[in-house]
Amino acid sequence: MSQTVVFSSARKLSPPNMLRSGWWIRPVHNYPQAWIRIPSFSFTGHFLPILLLMATFSLSRSIQLQPVCFIKPYLFKPNFQSYPYHSLKSRPCPLWSSSFSICLLHTRALSHHHHRRNTLLPPHTIGPKPSRRSTPSVRSFCISASSTVAEMADNGSNPLLKEFYFPPFDSIEASHVRPGIRALLKQLECDLEELERTVEPTWPKLVEPLERIVDRLAVVWGAVSHLKAVKDNADLRTAIEEVQPEKVAFELKLGQSKPIYNAFKAIRESSDWEALTGARKRIVEAQIKEAVLNGVALDDEKREEFNKIEQELAKLSQKFGENVLDSTKKFEKVITDKKDIEGLPASALGLAAQTAVSKGHENASAESGPWMITLDAPSFMAVVQHAKNRTLREEVYRAYISRASSESLDNTAIIDQILKLRLEKAKLLGYNNYAEVSMASKMATVEKAEELLEKLRSASWNPAVQDMEDLKVFAKSQGAPEADNLNHWDTSFWSERLRESKYDLNEEELRPYFSFPKVMDGLFSLAHKLFGINVEPADGLAPVWMSDVKFYRVNGSSGSPIAYFYFDPYSRPSEKRGGAWMDEVVGRSRVLSQDGSSPRLPVAHMVCNQMPPVGDKPSLMTFREVETVFHEFGHALQHMLTKQDEGLVAGIRNIEWDAVELPSQFMENWCYHRDTLMSIGKHYETGESIPDDIYKKLLAARTFRAGSQSLRQLRFATLDLQLHSKYVPGGPESIFDVDRRVSEKTQVLPPLAEDKFLCGFSHIFAGGYAAGYYSYKWAEVLSADAFSAFEDAGLNDDKAVKETGHRFRETVLALGGGKAPLEVFVEFRGREPSPEALLRHNGLLQVA
């Protein structure tokens, strides 16, 4: 029977009929007696695989109740998929923002005194003066009649308006945002007017000047919005709030430019079309599609309404994220009696004491307290998984699910308004609902995504029910009085105890083997083996926003740098958004070459929220935190190792959302590879490698509670689609009614009546996953099958692994958004995707 999954770049899945009488699958590890029948799938194609593969059972990149893998921090996301706009994704882990390096202009009025201040060019170009042909900073500055000499002088000292390659993160203050962004927007208005006046349907007269305009805004706004995500404060919020409408207005003007739109259409219809490279065709087609999604074809009245909606959505999304952060950091519980936190591991006690010290309890210690519990992930997870104090678990759980749902931080009305405006926007564009708008630039359709989620749900339900029964039986065997009435604050605690009992595996006891320095060394060794690159510390080369931020240089086989990246690894609940994400700082680009010949090199940043160092110990990571670092590094690799010189489709740009998680999820698989795990798993004190029996236990536990894990993600994905396709704002159902209805089929244990988790669901209300959360599952087929190419070659055959890694680098990591994802995959794998690898990795057997 064929097991091929076909992903079509034309948004439609069209494989041969795979299931007629249905498939039967049996999980190997968890439910040896449980058989699951997957009924015939009505897709006209191989997409049932996903059903199986996902029915299943993969570890998500999420933390208990809150999905966390983004690709970018979100402020505003226009619909230009191939433009590098700064917002979030995080991508989730998805994309649209990117900061580019920028050489900002100085006014003509000041040019006769101009000298280079704090110019940071990439180290490999220091020496040669940047070419005027390729450096936008030499273009004339369009001075508004309202500009004063004082304003221009202030702008001359503004770090946002200086020429730089690495953003001056250490010197940007909130006071720089208003004048810096406004001066930049004035210049870009002039540049846009000039482009519209002189535009021709040619690359040099259309795409190149357009990329320069987008680039200059992206890098400056990117630096500002990044600081808001990692070093938030009231002054910065206020400054961004003031200038964001002006920035959004410019982006809308750019996105709705009819001269630019018509020029792209002229290229598409010209006799030279077939002579264009595939990458250039992808750019043209993406720009035409995205211009329409940005309202370029609307009449004046509707376009004005559309623009008001976009402005309001930008404000609401920003406010949503701020409320989540503020409500998260608002919760602080000081504990003085050690009995109340019995069961917490030493690492959690150390963190709680360290947090208490930072809040004024100077004498706090891990041994005697006081200890401060917060809703930040490392603290929250430690309590719900390990605290024997059931009352404490309940209090912390209830606080978590009610974040941003009361008083001045209540996101309920914001969600309603966001959904209302998204629906109005969809109607203006001629769609039935916002989910259809979202799917317009994805591989799936609303119907296919819904059908997939329902098949997965039905396949996951019985194993999840068995998971709960197993917990009850185990809790009863341990004498737990709550065994017959387990609640939400009990499931994580007893799941951890059951896992320890079943596999003799305690995740906290693994921490000493996963120290941050050793994990990074092992990760970089793997990258060298697979892709022939060398990653080395380059701290001090670029300004950073915090002293514990790391900076790295990526060198190619010749020893020359090919990319750079920042890494901000540790949790800072008072100022840093939760979750994990990767973002662009600078994208690879021929047009924006620093020396006039070689493409500009890419720069990325990775952000995580793992346990910080405690005392004189390094950061000791959980295995899930290790997986998260590998995941985000996968995203960064696709950005940094691109060989695509067309800036608008280089790296992660213009890749269909459904496929963007391929490299990140691919890298996670290496955490279960024995040699890789042994290289990162070394005791921080003794240097001893992780014992082989523990490695085997990790493998065996890989699919522990797989049904429950699957249903949890399906709740998020199904709720997301329901809210963006079926929900009627202002109708008889509230958003929480929808959640409860969805939860009846996706949660074995019904949510509490007061569960307001939606008020903290940043992925879809302050991120890029609206009507797109399902895409985490979609990409798993691709990533597992890609890893299986290494298994087929032989994971113990170094030569074969290197050859396969080289092929992966030259296709998946190199081609960027200049080629359709399915074509890229086939070029790497030699065939279309199959679900077999994912089924195998998740411990499932199929029986015809």
N, C-alpha and C positions, 0 to 999 in steps of 0.2 A: 504494500500500500504506500502510495506517495506520502511523504511527510514534508513537503516543501511549503515554505511560507513566502508569499510574494508580496513585496511592498512596492507599490507603483508610485512613481514620482508625480503622476497625474492625479493624485489624491484619491485614487480608487484602487481597491484591492481586487485583483482578478486572477485567481488561481483556479486550478481544476477542482472539481468536486472531490473532497477528501473523505467525507463521511456519509455513509448511507445508513447503515444499521447502527452507527455510533461506535465510540471507542470506550474501552474500559481501561482505567488506570489504577495502579495500586501504589501508594506511597510505601517506600521500603522501610524507612527508619521509624516513623512515628506510628503508623497504623497498620501493622502487619496483617491484620484480619479485615481491614476496611477496603472495600473495592468501591470505586466511584465510576458511575457510568456517565459519560459525556454524550448527550444525545446528538443526533445529526445536526450539523451546523449549517445554517442557511446561507452563509456567505457563498458566493460563487467561487470560492477559492480557498487557498491554503491558509486561511487565517484562523482556523480552528486551533492551529498550533498554539496560537497565543493563548487560547483558552486553556489548553493543557498546561502549557508552560507556566501560565500564570495562575492557573487554578491554584495555583500553586504557590508559589511558595518560594518567594525569594525574600532575603532580608532587605528591607527598604532602607533608604538613607534618611530615616526619620527618627525622631525622639519621642517615644511613647505616644503622646497625644498630639504633638505638633509636627507636621511635616517640615523638614528642614533643608533640603538641598536646593539652594537657589543657584543661579548663575550670576545674578546681578542685583544690586540694591535699586529699588524702584522709586523713581520720582514721577516721571511722565514717560509714556511710551506711545509715540506716534506709530502709525502702521507701516513705516518704511522698513520692511524686513531686512533689506540689505544695507540700510543706512546704519551707521554706528551710533545709535542714540543711547544716551545714558539714562537708565532707569533702574530697575532690577531687571532673575532669574533667574541673577541669577538667575535659568535656565534652570534654575535649576536648576536645578541644576540646570535652556532656551535663551534666546538672545535677542537682544536688540541694542545694547548699549555698547559703546565702546569709547574709550577715551583714546584719542590719538595724541601723539606728540605734537607740539604746536610751536610755531615760531611767530609770536604775536608782534604785531605792528606797533610802531611808534608813530606819533603824529608827524605830519609833514612840518608842522609848526615847530616841532622840537627836534627835527632830524639834524639840524646843523650842529646841535650840541651832542647828538646821540653818541653814546659809547656803550659797549656791551656790558651789561650788568648781570652777574649771576647766571650767565648762559651755561646751560648744561647740555652739551651735545653728547651723543653716545660716544663712549670711550674710543671705539674703533674709528671714529671720524675726527677726533680731535687732531688738529694740525691743519688739514685742508679747510679753507673757508667754505661754508655752505654755498652752493650754487644759487645765484639769484634766480635762475630759471626755475628751480624747484622749491625755493623757499618762499612761502607766501608772505613772510614778514616784510619784505621789501616793497610790497604794494602800497600805494598811497593810502593814507588814512582819510576817510571822508568825515570831515568835522561838521557837526551839527551847528546850526546858527545859535543854538542855546548853550553850546559848550563855552565854558569860561576858561581863562588862563589858569585859574586855581584848580579847576577840575582836571585840566590836562596835566598840570604839575603833579596832582595827586595820583593820577593814573600812571605817571612815569615811575612812581615808587611802588605801585601795586604789583605784588608777586604774580597775580593772575595774568598780568599783561606783559610780563617779561618773556623773553625768548627762552624756552626750555625744552628739553627732551624728557627728563625725569621731572615730574611735577614737584614744586617746592612745598611738599606736604608739611614740612616743619615750620614754615613761615606764613602759611595762609591762615588768616583770621577772619572771623565773621564780618569785621569792618571792611574787608576787601571785597566782599561778595557784591554788594549793591553797585558800587562804582565800577568794579571790574566787569561784571556781566553786562551792565548797561553800555559801557564803552565798546565792549566787544559786539554787542548787538547792533550798535550804530554802524560799525564798520561792515558787519555782515549784511546789513540792509543795503548798503552801497554796493557791495560785491554782488548781491542778488540782482539788484537793478541793472548792473552792468552785464551780468550773465543773460538776463532776459532780453536786454537790448541787442546783444551781439550773438545770441545763441544760433548755432547751426547744427544740423543732425550729423555731427561728426564727433569722434572721440575727443580730440583736442579742444573743440569749441563747446562741448556739452558735458561729458562725463568728468573730465579732468578738473575743470573749474568747480563743478558741483561737488566733487570729492573734497576739494580744498575748503569750500565753505562749511560742509558738514564736519570736516575734521577739526577745524579751528574751534567750533562751538563744542564739539564732543569732548575734546581734551580738557577744556577749562571747566565746563559744567561737570564733566566726569570727576575731576579732582574735588570739586565742591561737594557733590553728592556722595562721593566715596567717604569723605570726612564725616558727613552727616551719619553715615551708616556705622562708622567705627569709632567716632569721637563726638557724639551728639551733645549739643548744649543748647540752651534757650536762645542765645543770641544768634547762633547759626540757623536755627529753625526760623526765627523771625526774618532774617535776611533772605533766606531762600524763599520763604512764603511771599515776600514782597516782590522779588524779581521773577519768580516762576511764571506768572501770567504773561510777562513780556517775552520770556524765552519760549513759552508755548505758542504765543501768537506768531513769533517768527517761524517756528517749525511748521505751523499750519500754513503760513504764507508760502513757505518753501515747498511744502508737500502739495499744495493746491495750485502751484504755478502752471498755468496753461501753456506758456511758451516752452517750458521744460517738458511737460507732458507731451505736447505736440511734436517736439523734436525727437523724443524717444519713439513715438509712434511712427515718425517718418523714417527712422532707422529701421524699425521692424518691417516697414513696407517697401524699403528701397531694394534696388537690384543687388546691392552689396551685402545683403543680409546673410546669404549662404557663405560668404567669405569670412565672416566673423568667427572668432574662436568660440568654443562652447561656453567658456566663462563669460565672454562678452554678451553672448546671447542670453545667458541666465540673468545678467545684470539688466539688460533692456527689458526682458519679460517681467522681472520682479518690479522694476520701477513703474511700468505701466499698470500692473496689478495693484501695487501699493498706492499709487496716485489715486486710483478709483476708490480704494478703501479709505483714503484720506479726504474724500469728498470733492475731488477735482471736477467731477461731472455734474455736480449739483448746481441748481440755479442759485442766484444770489441770495434769495431769501432763505432757502434751505441750507445753503453753505454757512450763512451767518448763524443759524440755529445750531448746525453741526459744530461750529467753532465754539459756541458758548458751552455746549455739552463737553467738549474736550477740555476746556479750561476748568470747568467744574469737576470733572473726573480727576484731573491732575491734583486739585486741591484736596478732594475727598480721599484719594489714595494715600497722599502724603499724611493727612491727618489720621487715617486708619493706622498706619504704621507707627506713628508717634504715640498713639493711645496704647497700642500693644506694648511698646517699649516702656512707657511710663507706668502702666499697670503692673508689668512684670517686676520692675525695680521697686515698686511701691510696697510690695509684700516683703516684710522682714520679721522673722520670728526668732527671738532670743531665747535660748534654752540654757538653764543653769544647773538642772539636775541631770546627771549622766544617765540615770535610769530611763529618762524620757527619750534618749536617743540610742538605747541599747540596740545592737545589731549593725549600726553603721560602721563600715570599714574604716581603717585608720586614715586612708586617703581622704575620705569624706569628712572625718572629724578634723583633720588638719585644715582642709579648705574652709570648714565652718568657723574654726577659730581664727583663721587668717582674715576671713570676711568680717568677723566681729572686731578684730583689731582695726581694720580699715574704717569701721563705723564708730570708733571712739572707745572701744573696750580694750584698753592698752595692754592689760595683763592676761588677755585670753590665750589659752593654750589648748592643744589637741587633747591633752590628758585631763585637764581640770575645767576647761571652759572659761567663760561662757561660749556657746556656739550659736552662730547665726545661720538660720535656714532661709533660703530665698527660692524664687521660682526659676532661677537660671538653671539651664539644663543639668550641669554636673551636680548641683545641690538637689534639685527636684528629683532626679532619677535615683540618686542615692537613697533618699527617704522612701520613695514608693517601692523600691526594690529590696531594701534591707532593714528598714526600721521595724523593730518588733512592736513598737507602740502603735497600735491600730488607730487610736484617736489622732495621733500626729499624722499618720498616713492620710486619714480622711480629711483632716483640715487642709493639708497641703494640696491634696487632689482637688478638693472643692475650690480652693483658691485658684488653681491652675485653669480649671474649665470655666471659670467665671471671669477670667481676665478681660479687661476692656469691655465690660458689660454693665457698668453701673456709674452713676453720678456723672461727673464732667468727662470721664474717659469712656463713656458708653459708645460702642461702635454700632449699635443696633440700627439707629436711624441712618448712619452713614452707609451701612450695607444696603438698606432699602433704597436709598437715593442712588447709590452706584448701580444697582440692578435696574432701577427705573431708567436712568440715563443711558445705560448700555443698550437697553431694549429700544429706546427712542433713536439712538444712533443707528442701530441695525435697521429699523424701519426706514429711516431717511436714506440709507444706502440700498434699500430694496430687498432686504433680507427679512425672514420671518422672525428671527430671534438672534441674540448675540452669539450663540454657539455657532450658527452658520457663518457669521463674520469671522470668528476665530478659526474655523475649519478651512476657510478660503485659502489660507497659506499653510495648510498642513496636508499630510498624506491621507488622513482618514476623512470620513464624513460623520455627521452627527449620528446617523442611523447605524453605521458600522460600529462606531464607538459604543453606542448604547447596547447593541446586540452582543458585542464582545463582553462588556461588563456584566451583563446578565448571565451569560454562559459561564463566566468565571465565578460569579456569585453562587450559582446553583452547584457548581462543582466543588466549591470551597466550604459550603455550609455544613455538611455532615462531619468532615474532619474538624471543623471549628467547634461543633457541638461536642465531639469526642474530647477535644482539648479541655473544655470546661468540665466534663465529667471526670477526666483524669485529675484535674486540679482538686475537685471536691473529694475524690477518693484519697488523694495524697494528703490533703489538709486534715481529713478525718483521721488518717493513720498517724498523724503527728499530734493528735489531741486538740486540734484547733476548734474552739467553740463556734466559730463562724463558718465551719466547713459546709454546712447545709445551706448557708445563706451568704455565699461569697459576693462581695460587692466590688465596685471598680477599684477601690483602694486596696483590695486584697489580691487581685489577679496578678499584678506584677510581682508582689512579694512572694506569693506561693509558686508562681512560675519559676522564679529564680531558685527557690528551694528545691523544686522538682527537678530542674535542670542540674543542679548540684548533685542531687541524689542519683539521677538517671545516668549522668555522664561523669560523675565525680569531677565536675568542672566548676570552679568558682571564678567568675570573671574578675572580681576584685583581686584575687590571688595572682592573676596573670599580669596585673599592672607593672610589677617590677621588671617584667621581661620586655615591656614596651615603653621604654623611655624615649622621649621625643628625639634626642640626638641620634640614637641608634636606629629608630624607625626611618628617619630622613636619610641616613647613610645607606640603609638597605634599599630604600626606594630609589635613590639615585644610582645605586649599583645595578638595580634591575633596569632602569632606563638606559644605562650604558650598554648593558648586554643586549637589550632588545632593539634599541634604536641608534646605537653608536654615538650617543651624546655624553658629554661630561658636564655635570652640574657642580659648581663650586661656590662657596660663600663669597659674597662681594659686599659685605657690610661696610658702610661708609662711602660707597660709590654713589649712592642716591639718597636724598633726604627721605626720612621716614616719619610717620605720625606718632609712633610710640617707640620707646626704647627697646621693647621686646619683639618688634617687627624684624623679621629676617629679610635679607635681600640676597638674591642669587644670580649668578651669570651662567648661561647655558652655552657651552662651547661645542662646535662641530668637530668632526674627526680631524680637521686640520689644526685645531686649537684656537681658531678664531671664534669670537662670540657670534651666536646666531639669535639670541633672545635673552631676556632678563625677566625675573619675576620677584614680587614681594610675597611674603607669607606672614599673616597675622594670625597666630594659632590659638591664642588663649581667650577664655571667657572674661568679659568685663561688663557685668550686668548693668552697671550704673550708666554706661554711655554707648554700649555696642549692641547692635541688633542681634538677635539670636539666629541660630542656624549656621549654615555653611554655604559659601558661594565662591565662584570664580568670576572675574571680570577682566575686561581689557583695559589697559592703560594706554597702550599704543599699538596700532595694528600694522602689519606688514603692508608696504605700499610702494609701488614704483613711482607714482605721481609725487609722493611726499618724500622722495629720496633726500637724505641729508647731505649727500656729497654730489648729487647730480648724476650719479651713475648706478650705484648699487641700491637696491630697495631699502627702505627704512626698516629696521629690525623691530620685531614685536616685543612688547612688554606686557606682562599680566600681573594680576594680584590674586592670591588665594586667601580666603578668610574662613577660619573655623572658630569653634567655641568650646575647645576641650579644656580639661582640667589644667590650671596653671601650675607652675612649680610651687611647692609648699616647703617653706624653710629652705634647707640646703639641698633638697632633693630636686632633680629635674622633673619636668612634667611627665608623670607616669600615666599612660594612656590605657583606656579600655580597648578591647579588640574592635568594637564598633567605631571608636574614634580613629583607630588605624585604618579601617575600611573607608571612613569619610575622607581622610587625607589622600588615600589612593584615588578615590573617586574624583575629588576636586583637581588632583594633579592630572588625571586623564583629560579633563576639560582644558586645563592649561596647556597640555601637550598639543592638543589640536590647534590651539591658538598659536603656540610658539614654533611648532615645527612645520607650519604651512609653507609651501613653496609657491603659493599662488601670489602673483605680483599685482593683480587687479585688486586694489584696496577694498572695494565694495563687496567682494566675495572671498576675501582672504580669511583663513582660519575658520572661526565659528560663524562668521557672518553668512547669511542667506542659506543656511542649512535648515531644511524643514524640521520643525520643532519635534516631530515624532522620532527623528533619527539623531537628535543632538546628544542624547545620553549614551550613544554607542561607546565612545572612547572612555567615558567615566565608568560605566558599568563594566566594561572590558577590564579596566585596571583593577577593579575590586576582586576579580577572579584570582589574581595573583596572590592575594592574601591567604588563599588556601593551597597555594603551591608550596610543597615542602621546602625546597631550597630557599625560596623567597622568605618564607616564614622564619626559617632558621637564621637568615641573615639579618632580619629586623628584630627577632625575638631573642635578645641577649640581656641577661640580668644586669641592671644598671650598676650594681656594686661588684659582683663577681665576674661578670663577662660570660658566665655560663649560658650556653644556648638553651632555648626552651626544650624541655624533655620531649622525646619522641612520643611518649604515651599521651602527653597533653596535646600534641599536634593531632594525633589520631582521634582524640576526644573532640577537638574542635571540628574536625571533619564530620564526625558522627552527629554532632549537635547542629550542624549547618541548617537543617530543616526542622528544628525543634519548634513545635506549635505553628507549623506552616499554615494550617487552615486559618487560624486566628490572625496571623500576620497578613494573609491575603485579604481577608474580609475587612480588616482595618483600612487598608489602602483602597479597597473597592468602595468603602463608605465615602471616603474623600472624593474619589473620582466620580462616583454616581451622583453624589450631592452637588458637586460642581456642575455637571451637565444638566441636572434637573433645574437648578437655579437659573441657568443661562439658556434653557430651551423651553421649559414647561411652566416655570413659576410666573405668576402674574403679580407684579408689584401693586400693592393696594387691594389685592383680591381677598378672597375668603381665607386663604392660608397665609400664615406668617412664615418667615424664613425658618423659624424653629419648628414649626409644624412640618415643613418639608424635611428637615433633618430627622425628625422623629419617624416620619413615614419611611424614609430611606433606611433608617437604622433598624426598623422592624425586620428588614430582609438582609441586613449586613452586620448586625451586632447580635450575638447570642445573648449577651447581657444587655438589656435595653439601657439607653442613656438615662441619667437622672433627669427629673423634670426641670431642674434648674441648669442643666448642661447648656452652656452658651459658647461652646468651643468655636462656633462660627465667628464670634467677635474677635478671635485671635487667628483666624485662617488667612494669614498674610499671603500665602501663595496665590490666592485667587482675588484678593481685594487690595493688596498692596504689592503685587508681584505680577509676573507675566503668565501665570498658569490659568487664567480665566478660560473655562471651557477647554482646558488643555491638561488637566491633571492626569488624565488617562495615559498621557504620553510616556510616563515613567514605565508603564508596563509594555507599551508598544515597542520600545527600543530594546527590551530585554532579549527578544529573539535574536536581534542583530548582534548584540554584544556577546551572548553565550556562544553563538555560532562562530563568531570571529575568534573567540578563545579556543574553540574546538579545533581550529586550524593548527594551533600550536600543539594540542593534544595529538592530533593526527600525525604531525611531524615528529613527535616524540619529545616530551618535556625534559627528558634526561639527555637528549642529544643536543649539546650546545651549538654545534654547527647548524643543525636544522632549525633550532630556535632562533638563532641570529638571522638566518636567511628569511624565515617567516616574519620576524620582527621588522626586517628591512622592507619587506613587501607591505606590511601594515603601515609602516611610516610613509612609504611612497604613494600610498593610496588614501587610506582613511585619514591619516594625519596631515598629508601634504596637499590634497586637492581642494580642501575647503568647500565653500558653497558654490564653487564654479562648475560643479558637476552634480547631477541628481544623486541622492543617497543610494538608491538601488544600483545605479550604474557603478558607483564607487565600490559598493560592497561586492558586486560581481567581479569587478576588476581585481579585488583582493582575494576573494574566495574561489573564483573560477566557476561559480554557480550562484543561483538565488538562495536566499536564506532558508534554513530548515529549523524546526522547533526541537529537533532531537536532542541537541546539546543542552538546551535549557531544561528539558524534561529530565535528562540524566543528572545534571547538576543539582536539580531540586529533589533528587531521590525518588523519581517516579518511574514506574515500568508501564509500558503500554501493552495491552493484549488485544489483538484483533477480535 
